[in-house]
């Protein structure tokens, strides 16, 4: 009993500062994972802030922390299956011991560490919370047994019924795994789960108005000599980077020549195909990644409005304006804080729009690779709640479309309630034509799950659609 109480009370925040340096990066990874688990932020922000507070870490150590945090979140159910089978009483493990064991299990199962190496890391990390050594002994016992039994247990997991395979081997929440089996069938559902378990590339978008993709690739390769950088067929703005580290830093990014943006997330603006001189609305603009892309596609000529209800996100647009060189006489750029699901009266003075990009707030269920914590945050009922807001936004923005204008509805989720059903209902109301519709998937496209559709008011023909 005393041991369990000790474990449940372990907390990195209470550990003496001199002990927090033990077993970096494993100890830091445990601390950051606990913050994510406690709802203190999304994994990317928690990780970025944690690394910012530990600038003394070497590049290799920062990379290991990143791999451990994302990896444990992607593979949590599988890790827990192994841990619970090897611990004397897995149900009684406290939060810190379980997270410590998850990190150690991930090193063994996914990173292929030698057992002695992974166990040494876990024991050293444990000392930051429990200098008595009892937590370290627990980690040693569980991980040693886990390493011995892992292959046989994974064979059992892989041979189970499809629903159990998706949940226990590939860490897809059971409610979502069941949906996929019904929608996709077992083979395709498994392919999706496996694709989402892989470490994704970092995709970047090239500002083709200022640099061509091959030159950007050459310069980026010089900045990151250890990276593998690929051009993407039929995607002239895109580069895929493997092993390049943090691409939010470096000359190309600082100059605004490249922007970090997933391949599927690049498609809505390309499909909208905004033309120079048009009046364009980036609805739900967030931090402005798509705002800058729209400006690039418009060759920085016309009127561009970035609107969002969250003023804290729009703060980033000041930096974006400078980095993207958007302060030019040919571009009228407006950044507005407004509730687009309400009357959004701030937009009234601007009239109607030639083109509207509506990337609706959603469950994020297409982004389980880059934001793996979403697996553990979302519930079935979140789909209905998201769909209700999405429906309001679509109706409001449709009313702001000029005769002959175009609207893209995009959502970072492949679930039909969040994309295809909305567009079908919109078309059923009449007065619109469907120009483009596609769902990008992890299993087919190696990118986020993303639904993109473009509709046009029947008042005029559309310009050519990119990315068809």
C-alpha positions in Angstrom: 0.0 0.0 0.0 2.8 2.4 0.9 4.4 1.8 -2.5 1.1 2.6 -4.4 0.6 5.8 -2.4 4.2 6.9 -3.2 3.7 6.3 -6.9 0.4 8.1 -7.1 1.9 11.2 -5.4 4.9 11.4 -7.8 4.8 14.6 -9.7 7.6 16.2 -11.8 6.6 19.6 -10.8 7.4 18.7 -7.2 10.7 16.9 -7.9 13.8 18.9 -6.8 15.4 20.8 -9.6 18.7 18.9 -9.2 16.8 15.7 -9.9 14.9 16.9 -13.0 18.1 16.7 -15.1 18.3 12.9 -14.5 17.9 10.8 -17.6 17.1 13.6 -20.0 15.4 13.2 -22.4 13.3 10.3 -20.9 12.5 12.2 -17.7 11.5 15.3 -19.7 9.3 13.2 -22.0 7.5 11.8 -19.0 6.9 15.2 -17.6 5.5 16.6 -20.9 3.3 13.6 -21.5 1.8 14.1 -18.1 1.0 17.7 -19.0 -0.8 16.6 -22.1 -2.6 13.9 -20.2 -3.7 16.5 -17.6 -5.2 18.7 -20.4 -2.6 21.5 -20.2 -2.3 21.9 -24.0 -2.0 20.1 -27.3 1.1 18.0 -27.7 2.8 20.3 -30.2 2.5 23.3 -27.9 3.4 21.4 -24.7 6.4 20.0 -26.5 7.6 23.3 -28.0 7.3 25.1 -24.6 9.1 22.2 -22.8 12.0 22.3 -25.3 12.1 26.1 -25.0 12.5 25.8 -21.2 15.4 23.4 -21.7 17.6 25.1 -24.3 20.6 23.3 -22.9 19.5 20.1 -24.6 21.5 19.1 -27.6 19.9 18.6 -30.9 19.9 14.8 -30.6 18.3 15.0 -27.2 15.6 17.3 -28.4 14.9 14.9 -31.2 14.6 12.0 -28.8 12.2 13.9 -26.5 10.0 14.7 -29.6 10.0 11.0 -30.7 9.1 9.8 -27.2 6.2 12.3 -26.7 4.6 11.7 -30.1 5.4 8.0 -30.1 3.8 7.3 -26.7 0.7 9.2 -27.7 0.4 7.3 -31.0 0.9 3.9 -29.5 -0.6 4.3 -26.0 -3.1 1.4 -26.1 -0.5 -1.1 -27.4 2.0 0.0 -24.7 -0.6 -0.3 -22.0 -1.5 -3.9 -23.1 2.1 -4.9 -22.7 2.5 -3.0 -19.4 -0.7 -4.4 -17.9 0.4 -7.9 -18.8 3.8 -7.6 -17.2 3.0 -5.5 -14.1 2.0 -7.3 -10.9 -1.2 -5.2 -10.7 -1.5 -2.8 -13.6 -4.8 -1.4 -12.4 -3.0 0.1 -9.4 -0.2 1.8 -11.2 -0.1 5.5 -10.4 0.0 8.1 -13.2 3.7 8.7 -13.2 4.8 5.1 -13.0 2.5 4.2 -15.9 3.9 7.1 -18.0 7.5 6.1 -17.2 6.7 2.6 -18.2 5.1 3.8 -21.4 8.2 5.7 -22.4 10.4 2.6 -21.6 8.0 0.3 -23.5 8.0 2.6 -26.5 11.8 2.6 -26.6 11.7 -1.2 -26.6 8.8 -1.9 -28.9 9.0 1.0 -31.5 12.6 2.4 -31.3 14.2 -1.1 -31.0 16.4 -0.2 -28.1 18.4 -2.9 -26.4 16.6 -4.0 -23.3 19.5 -3.0 -21.0 19.7 0.4 -22.6 15.9 1.1 -22.3 15.8 -0.2 -18.7 18.8 2.0 -17.7 17.0 5.1 -19.1 13.9 4.2 -17.1 15.7 3.6 -13.9 17.6 6.9 -14.2 14.4 8.8 -15.1 12.7 7.2 -12.1 15.2 8.7 -9.6 13.8 12.2 -10.2 10.5 11.2 -8.6 11.6 8.5 -6.2 15.2 8.7 -5.0 14.5 5.6 -2.8 14.9 3.5 -5.9 11.6 1.6 -5.6 10.1 3.1 -8.7 13.3 2.2 -10.6 13.1 -1.4 -9.4 9.5 -1.5 -10.6 10.5 -0.2 -14.0 13.3 -2.7 -14.2 11.1 -5.7 -13.4 8.2 -4.7 -15.8 10.4 -3.7 -18.7 12.6 -6.8 -18.4 9.6 -9.1 -18.6 8.1 -7.0 -21.4 11.2 -7.3 -23.5 11.2 -11.0 -23.1 7.5 -11.5 -24.0 6.9 -8.7 -26.5 7.2 -10.7 -29.7 4.8 -13.4 -28.6 2.3 -10.9 -27.2 2.3 -8.8 -30.4 1.5 -12.0 -32.4 -1.5 -12.6 -30.2 -2.6 -9.0 -30.7 -2.3 -9.2 -34.5 -4.3 -12.4 -34.7 -7.3 -11.0 -32.8 -10.7 -9.9 -34.2 -10.4 -6.7 -36.4 -12.0 -4.4 -33.8 -9.5 -5.6 -31.1 -6.6 -5.3 -33.5 -7.4 -1.7 -34.3 -7.9 -0.8 -30.6 -5.2 -2.8 -28.9 -2.4 -3.2 -31.5 -2.9 0.1 -33.4 -4.2 2.3 -30.6 -7.4 3.5 -32.3 -10.1 4.2 -29.8 -12.8 1.5 -29.9 -15.7 3.8 -30.9 -13.7 5.1 -33.8 -12.4 1.7 -34.8 -15.9 0.4 -35.1 -16.9 3.3 -37.4 -14.0 2.6 -39.7 -14.8 -1.1 -39.9 -18.4 -0.2 -41.0 -17.3 2.6 -43.4 -14.1 1.1 -44.9 -14.0 -2.6 -44.2 -11.4 -4.4 -42.2 -8.5 -4.2 -44.8 -8.8 -0.5 -45.4 -9.4 0.3 -41.8 -6.2 -1.5 -40.8 -4.3 0.3 -43.6 -5.5 3.7 -42.2 -4.6 2.7 -38.6 -1.1 1.7 -39.7 -0.6 4.9 -41.7 -1.5 6.9 -38.7 1.0 5.1 -36.6 3.9 6.1 -38.8 6.0 9.2 -38.1 4.7 11.7 -40.6 6.9 13.8 -42.9 7.0 17.6 -42.3 5.5 19.2 -45.3 6.3 22.7 -46.4 4.7 25.1 -48.9 6.8 27.1 -51.2 5.9 30.7 -52.1 6.2 30.3 -55.9 5.9 34.0 -56.5 9.3 34.5 -54.9 11.2 31.2 -55.4 10.8 28.0 -57.4 10.4 24.7 -55.6 13.7 23.2 -56.8 15.7 26.2 -55.6 13.9 26.1 -52.3 14.7 22.4 -52.0 18.4 23.0 -52.8 18.6 25.8 -50.2 16.7 23.8 -47.6 19.0 20.8 -48.2 22.0 23.0 -47.6 20.4 24.2 -44.3 19.5 20.6 -43.3 22.2 18.3 -44.8 20.9 15.2 -43.0 17.3 15.6 -44.2 15.6 13.8 -47.1 13.7 16.4 -49.1 11.3 15.4 -51.9 9.3 17.3 -54.5 5.7 16.1 -54.6 4.3 15.1 -58.0 1.4 17.4 -59.2 1.9 19.6 -56.1 4.0 22.5 -57.3 4.0 24.3 -54.0 4.9 21.3 -51.8 8.0 19.8 -50.4 8.1 16.8 -48.1 10.9 16.7 -45.5 12.0 13.7 -43.5 14.5 14.1 -40.7 14.8 17.8 -41.1 14.2 18.8 -37.5 12.3 22.0 -36.6 11.5 23.8 -39.8 9.9 26.8 -38.1 13.5 28.0 -37.8 15.9 28.8 -40.6 16.5 31.4 -43.3 13.9 30.1 -45.7 11.2 30.2 -43.1 12.2 33.5 -41.7 12.2 35.1 -45.1 8.7 33.7 -45.7 9.8 31.7 -48.7 8.5 28.5 -47.1 5.7 27.8 -44.6 5.1 24.6 -42.6 1.8 23.2 -43.8 0.6 19.6 -44.3 0.1 18.4 -47.8 -3.7 18.0 -47.5 -4.0 21.3 -45.7 -2.5 23.0 -48.7 -5.3 21.8 -51.0 -8.3 24.0 -50.0 -6.6 27.3 -51.1 -5.3 25.6 -54.3 -8.8 24.3 -55.1 -10.4 27.7 -54.4 -7.9 29.2 -56.9 -8.2 32.8 -55.9 -7.5 35.2 -58.7 -5.5 38.5 -58.7 -7.9 41.4 -58.0 -10.6 39.3 -56.4 -12.2 39.9 -53.0 -11.4 36.8 -50.9 -12.4 35.7 -47.4 -10.4 33.4 -45.3 -13.1 32.3 -42.8 -11.9 30.7 -39.6 -8.5 32.0 -40.5 -6.8 30.9 -37.2 -3.1 31.8 -37.1 -3.0 32.6 -40.8 -1.2 29.8 -42.6 -3.9 29.6 -45.3 -4.2 33.4 -45.3 -0.6 33.7 -46.5 -1.2 30.9 -49.0 -4.2 32.8 -50.5 -2.2 35.9 -50.8 0.5 34.0 -52.6 -2.0 32.5 -55.0 -3.5 36.0 -55.6 0.0 37.3 -56.3 -0.6 39.7 -53.5 -3.2 41.7 -55.6 -6.8 42.2 -54.5 -8.7 42.3 -51.2 -8.1 39.6 -48.6 -10.0 39.3 -45.4 -8.9 37.0 -42.6 -11.6 36.5 -40.0 -11.8 34.4 -36.8 -13.6 34.6 -33.5 -10.4 33.8 -31.5 -8.4 37.1 -31.2 -5.5 35.2 -29.6 -4.9 33.3 -32.9 -5.2 36.5 -35.0 -2.3 38.0 -33.0 0.0 35.8 -35.1 -1.1 37.7 -38.3 1.1 40.7 -37.4 4.1 38.4 -37.6 2.7 36.7 -40.7 2.3 40.1 -42.4 5.9 40.9 -42.0 7.3 37.4 -42.7 5.1 37.0 -45.8 5.7 40.5 -47.1 2.1 41.3 -47.3 2.4 45.0 -46.7 2.2 45.9 -50.4 0.0 48.6 -52.0 -1.6 46.0 -54.4 -3.1 44.0 -51.5 -5.8 45.2 -49.1 -5.5 42.9 -46.1 -8.0 43.1 -43.3 -7.8 41.0 -40.1 -11.1 40.9 -38.2 -12.2 39.3 -35.0 -15.8 38.2 -35.4 -18.2 35.4 -34.8 -18.8 34.0 -38.3 -21.6 31.7 -37.0 -23.4 34.8 -35.9 -24.2 38.0 -37.8 -20.6 38.9 -38.3 -21.6 42.5 -38.9 -18.0 43.6 -39.1 -18.0 42.1 -42.6 -21.0 44.0 -43.9 -19.1 47.0 -45.1 -17.0 44.8 -47.4 -20.0 43.4 -49.2 -20.0 39.9 -50.8 -17.0 37.9 -51.8 -15.7 36.4 -55.0 -14.2 33.5 -53.2 -14.6 32.1 -49.6 -12.3 29.6 -48.0 -14.1 28.0 -45.0 -11.9 25.6 -43.1 -14.4 24.7 -40.5 -13.6 23.9 -36.8 -13.8 20.1 -36.4 -12.9 17.1 -34.3 -9.5 16.9 -36.0 -10.0 13.1 -36.5 -8.0 13.3 -39.7 -4.9 14.5 -37.9 -4.2 11.5 -35.6 -0.6 11.2 -36.8 0.6 14.8 -36.3 -1.6 15.4 -33.2 -1.9 11.9 -31.7 -3.4 13.1 -28.4 -6.7 13.7 -30.4 -7.1 9.9 -30.2 -7.6 10.2 -26.5 -9.5 13.5 -26.4 -12.4 12.9 -28.8 -15.6 11.1 -28.1 -18.4 9.9 -30.4 -20.7 12.7 -29.3 -18.1 15.3 -30.4 -19.1 14.6 -34.0 -22.6 15.8 -33.6 -21.5 18.9 -31.6 -19.0 19.8 -34.3 -21.4 19.2 -37.1 -24.0 21.6 -35.6 -21.4 24.5 -35.6 -20.2 23.6 -39.1 -23.7 23.7 -40.5 -24.2 27.2 -39.1 -21.0 28.4 -40.5 -21.6 27.0 -43.9 -25.1 28.6 -44.1 -23.7 32.0 -43.0 -20.8 32.1 -45.4 -22.9 30.9 -48.3 -25.0 34.0 -47.9 -21.8 36.2 -48.2 -20.9 34.7 -51.6 -21.3 37.0 -54.6 -23.2 35.8 -57.7 -20.9 33.5 -59.6 -18.6 33.3 -56.6 -16.9 30.2 -55.2 -16.7 28.7 -51.8 -14.5 25.9 -50.5 -15.7 23.8 -47.6 -12.7 22.0 -46.0 -12.4 20.0 -42.8 -9.5 18.1 -41.2 -11.6 15.0 -40.8 -12.6 12.2 -43.1 -15.8 11.6 -41.2 -18.9 12.1 -43.4 -20.8 14.1 -40.8 -18.2 16.8 -40.9 -17.8 17.2 -44.6 -19.6 15.3 -47.3 -23.0 15.4 -45.7 -22.8 19.2 -45.3 -22.0 19.7 -48.9 -24.7 17.4 -50.1 -27.2 19.3 -48.0 -25.9 22.6 -49.4 -26.2 21.4 -53.0 -29.8 20.2 -52.3 -30.8 23.7 -51.5 -30.2 24.7 -55.2 -28.4 27.5 -56.9 -24.9 25.9 -56.6 -22.8 23.7 -58.7 -20.2 21.3 -57.4 -16.8 22.0 -59.0 -14.5 19.7 -56.9 -14.8 17.1 -54.2 -12.2 14.9 -52.7 -11.3 13.3 -49.4 -7.5 13.0 -48.8 -6.6 10.0 -46.6 -3.6 8.8 -44.7 -3.7 5.4 -46.3 -3.9 6.7 -49.9 -2.1 10.0 -49.8 0.3 9.7 -46.9 -1.1 12.9 -45.3 -3.8 14.1 -43.1 -7.4 13.0 -43.5 -9.0 16.0 -45.1 -12.2 16.6 -47.0 -12.2 19.4 -49.6 -15.2 20.5 -51.7 -15.7 23.6 -53.9 -19.1 24.9 -54.9 -20.0 27.8 -57.2 -23.0 30.1 -57.5 -24.4 29.4 -60.9 -24.2 33.0 -62.0 -20.9 32.7 -63.8 -18.3 30.2 -65.0 -15.4 29.3 -62.6 -11.7 29.7 -63.2 -9.6 26.6 -63.6 -9.4 24.5 -60.4 -6.0 23.4 -59.1 -5.3 20.1 -57.5 -8.2 18.2 -59.3 
